[in-house]
Amino acid sequence: MSPARLFPRSAHRFLYARPMTSEPEATAATDPSSARQRDLVALLIALVVAVVLARIVSSLTLRGAVPGPVLQVLQVLLGNVAVWVPLVFGIIWVVRRTGRDLFGRFRIELGDLVFALGIVILTRVFDAVLALSFTGTTGLQPAPTLGTPDIGLLLVSGVGIVLVSPVLEELFFRGLFQRLLAAELTPRTRWLAVLVTAFLFALAHLFLGSATTTLGGFQVFSTTFVLGLLTGTLVAITNRVGGAIVAHVLFNAVAVVATWPR
């Protein structure tokens, strides 16, 4: 299938060939560049707050401040909310000014699905190669359990990992941050928006992840950087965030299904 058939409206469009402004053309009296810069700062602050809150919640959980196996679901929810709430506030801060433009980019076409599947395969293979090199295993085996697994806990964790987090993260990173940053760059340097956004995405996952070794941290950073690089490129080419969301959902779903306790 030719690229023109996969992306009929964008086959001849280069990376962010059109000005990547998030604002409707008829906005405002303020300087668009200054407004975008404020939005970028707001998103960075939201990201830092999310990381700090998540680490505080993790520390409290390890100290037993949220006690008891009965409250394990609450522990997971607290950890998720600590990340989700700042990201949501960051998204709202930008969207309240940009209007509904973001939501118009949720459209998914056949080409988006094809490339999303390719992204998942490439990134999962890359992650498996790293894991095999470092530990001798892919890390995608069912998690060991003592007794009957807590289905409620598994479902809450699974929904957060597979549905909520990918949607929020793609909206935040690729839908808003990358787009705003690209608008601040020249046509020759807009590719840096994809690179910088992928780096921040990977860095956030490194701080939010549960890696306990240097090699484990390197694997998390490298894999999420590649995922961010590929999804960011897809968004930049298509000007749609839907395909990136699908890729992120499928990427996380593979891990959840593969490690689900048997």
ZIDA-V62280 format. One record per residue. N is the residue number from 1. RES is the residue in one letter. PHI is phi in whole degrees, -180 to 180 (* if undefined). NEAR is the number of other ideal C-beta (glycine too) atoms within 8 Angstrom. Layout:
N/RES/PHI/NEAR
N/RES/PHI/NEAR
//
This chain:
1/M/*/4
2/S/-77/6
3/P/-56/7
4/A/-66/8
5/R/-77/7
6/L/-70/13
7/F/-126/11
8/P/-60/8
9/R/-94/5
10/S/-132/9
11/A/-62/10
12/H/-104/4
13/R/-99/9
14/F/-87/4
15/L/-58/9
16/Y/49/10
17/A/-66/6
18/R/-89/6
19/P/-57/4
20/M/-90/11
21/T/-83/8
22/S/-91/13
23/E/-88/13
24/P/-62/7
25/E/-63/5
26/A/-92/3
27/T/-91/7
28/A/24/6
29/A/-90/2
30/T/-84/6
31/D/-67/5
32/P/-57/11
33/S/-65/8
34/S/-63/8
35/A/-64/12
36/R/-63/14
37/Q/-64/9
38/R/-64/8
39/D/-65/14
40/L/-62/12
41/V/-64/8
42/A/-62/11
43/L/-67/15
44/L/-64/8
45/I/-62/9
46/A/-60/14
47/L/-66/14
48/V/-63/8
49/V/-61/9
50/A/-61/16
51/V/-65/12
52/V/-64/8
53/L/-63/12
54/A/-63/13
55/R/-71/10
56/I/-65/9
57/V/-62/11
58/S/-62/9
59/S/-65/8
60/L/-64/9
61/T/-65/12
62/L/-65/6
63/R/-83/6
64/G/85/6
65/A/-69/6
66/V/-114/9
67/P/-84/5
68/G/81/5
69/P/-63/5
70/V/-63/4
71/L/-100/9
72/Q/-62/10
73/V/-62/10
74/L/-63/8
75/Q/-61/10
76/V/-64/12
77/L/-63/9
78/L/-61/11
79/G/-63/12
80/N/-68/11
81/V/-63/8
82/A/-59/13
83/V/-89/14
84/W/-66/12
85/V/-60/10
86/P/-60/13
87/L/-64/14
88/V/-63/9
89/F/-62/9
90/G/-63/15
91/I/-63/12
92/I/-63/8
93/W/-56/12
94/V/-78/15
95/V/-66/10
96/R/-61/6
97/R/-98/10
98/T/-85/10
99/G/77/7
100/R/-96/5
101/D/-57/10
102/L/-60/13
103/F/-73/6
104/G/-72/7
105/R/-96/11
106/F/-79/9
107/R/-55/7
108/I/-121/9
109/E/-110/12
110/L/-56/6
111/G/-61/12
112/D/-61/14
113/L/-67/11
114/V/-62/10
115/F/-72/12
116/A/-62/14
117/L/-63/10
118/G/-63/8
119/I/-62/14
120/V/-63/12
121/I/-62/8
122/L/-61/10
123/T/-71/13
124/R/-67/10
125/V/-64/8
126/F/-59/11
127/D/-64/11
128/A/-65/10
129/V/-63/8
130/L/-61/12
131/A/-62/12
132/L/-64/10
133/S/-67/5
134/F/-88/8
135/T/-125/7
136/G/83/3
137/T/-143/7
138/T/-75/8
139/G/79/7
140/L/-108/8
141/Q/-95/8
142/P/-56/8
143/A/-69/7
144/P/-70/5
145/T/-135/7
146/L/-105/3
147/G/83/4
148/T/-78/4
149/P/-63/8
150/D/-79/9
151/I/-63/6
152/G/-60/7
153/L/-64/11
154/L/-64/11
155/L/-67/8
156/V/-62/11
157/S/-64/10
158/G/-64/10
159/V/-63/9
160/G/-64/11
161/I/-73/10
162/V/-89/11
163/L/-111/9
164/V/-70/9
165/S/-60/13
166/P/-59/13
167/V/-65/10
168/L/-63/12
169/E/-67/11
170/E/-69/14
171/L/-62/13
172/F/-68/14
173/F/-80/14
174/R/-83/15
175/G/-71/13
176/L/-118/17
177/F/-61/12
178/Q/-61/15
179/R/-66/13
180/L/-65/15
181/L/-64/13
182/A/-61/13
183/A/-67/13
184/E/-88/9
185/L/-103/10
186/T/-81/5
187/P/-54/7
188/R/-76/4
189/T/-114/7
190/R/-65/13
191/W/-62/8
192/L/-64/9
193/A/-62/16
194/V/-64/14
195/L/-66/9
196/V/-65/9
197/T/-64/15
198/A/-63/14
199/F/-64/10
200/L/-64/11
201/F/-60/14
202/A/-68/14
203/L/-63/9
204/A/-61/11
205/H/-69/11
206/L/-65/12
207/F/-73/9
208/L/-89/10
209/G/-77/8
210/S/-111/3
211/A/-64/9
212/T/-109/4
213/T/-128/6
214/T/-63/5
215/L/-65/8
216/G/-63/10
217/G/-64/11
218/F/-63/9
219/Q/-65/13
220/V/-60/13
221/F/-62/12
222/S/-64/11
223/T/-66/12
224/T/-70/12
225/F/-66/12
226/V/-63/12
227/L/-59/15
228/G/-65/15
229/L/-66/11
230/L/-72/12
231/T/-68/15
232/G/-64/16
233/T/-65/10
234/L/-61/15
235/V/-64/16
236/A/-64/15
237/I/-77/10
238/T/-90/12
239/N/63/9
240/R/-134/12
241/V/-97/13
242/G/-59/11
243/G/-64/18
244/A/-66/15
245/I/-63/13
246/V/-60/12
247/A/-62/17
248/H/-66/13
249/V/-60/12
250/L/-65/11
251/F/-59/14
252/N/-70/12
253/A/-64/9
254/V/-58/11
255/A/-66/10
256/V/-65/12
257/V/-65/7
258/A/-68/9
259/T/-101/11
260/W/-61/10
261/P/-59/9
262/R/-97/3
//
